Structure formats: C-alpha cells, structure tokens
Amino acid sequence: MRSMISRFLRNEDGNIAIMSAAAMVPLMMLVIGAVNVGHQSDVRQKMQRAADAAVMSALQVDRMRWNERQKRANRFFRVNMNGVAGVHKLRGSLRRKISKDRLLFSYSARAEIDTLFGSSGSENGKQVFVTATAEISRKTGGRPRLVKTEKMQSRHRP
C-alpha cells in the first residue's frame, strides 16, 4: 500500500489537467462578470430611453390633467421596457416643477435586474436608477425639449 501511494505521488502524468481545472474556476467567474456588466449596461440604456420617452410624452399634450399625465408617462415607460429580459419591479414616477416662465417635468425610474450570480430576490440582485427631465416654455409654448439626463446609477441591494 505504501509503495502504491509513493508511486502515485511521484507520478507526474496528468498534472496539467489538475492545473487547468484549478484555473478554469477564476476564468469562468471573469466571463460571468463580464456578461453581467454587459447586461446591466444594456438595461440602463433601455431604461434611460424609456424614461426619456415617458417624460416627453407627459409634455406633448397641452391641456391634460395631472393624473392623466402620470398615467401616460407610466404607460410609455412600461411599453418601452416591455420584453427586456431579467428586469423586475419596474417603478417610475413623474414630478413637476412650475415656475413663471417654464414647466419642468422629471421622470425617475428604477428596476431590479437579475444577475448570473443570483436573481433580484437574492442578496446579489442589482437596482438600476435613471432620471430624465424635460421642459416647455410657459410664455411661448413651443415644443418640449429634453434638458437633463442624469448619470445612470446602479447598486447592490442592501
């Protein structure tokens, strides 16, 4: 029995297989991480476009009640986010600020997205936040314009 163990320990055949197997785990983790970053970036871009469309849709119609504007903005946001894979718990809200010379609307949205390391229900889920702001002149009317798009953020769920 001793001779068999000593012969096994001296034998160098197959060492590369053990080293390759040990190196595969960190390499696979890097690949999965890169895929996660790409998916998060894609979701952020789609959410930003959807928030831009939502805020612009709320300003398109001149005479509309506030609750109708909110419903319209939320509908535009949801329609633009429809079919985006791995997105859960979409939430959006429309806010307004009225001054003497302009009407400013801001649409903020957030969502939880799945990662390959875990779903949004686990501790590894990510939240993505976006905000889009548009204005229209109260004096001259005219077309609404997108004035500010805040930097997109994401963070781990606490």
LINMOCOR-V296221 format. One record per helix or strand of 2 or more residues. SS is the DSSP state (H for helix, E for strand). FROM is the first residue (numbers start at 0). TO is the last residue. If there is no record, write none. Layout:
# LINMOCOR-V296221
SS|FROM|TO ; SS|FROM|TO
This chain:
# LINMOCOR-V296221
H|1|9 ; H|14|59 ; H|65|80 ; E|86|97 ; E|101|112 ; E|125|136 ; E|140|148 ; E|152|155
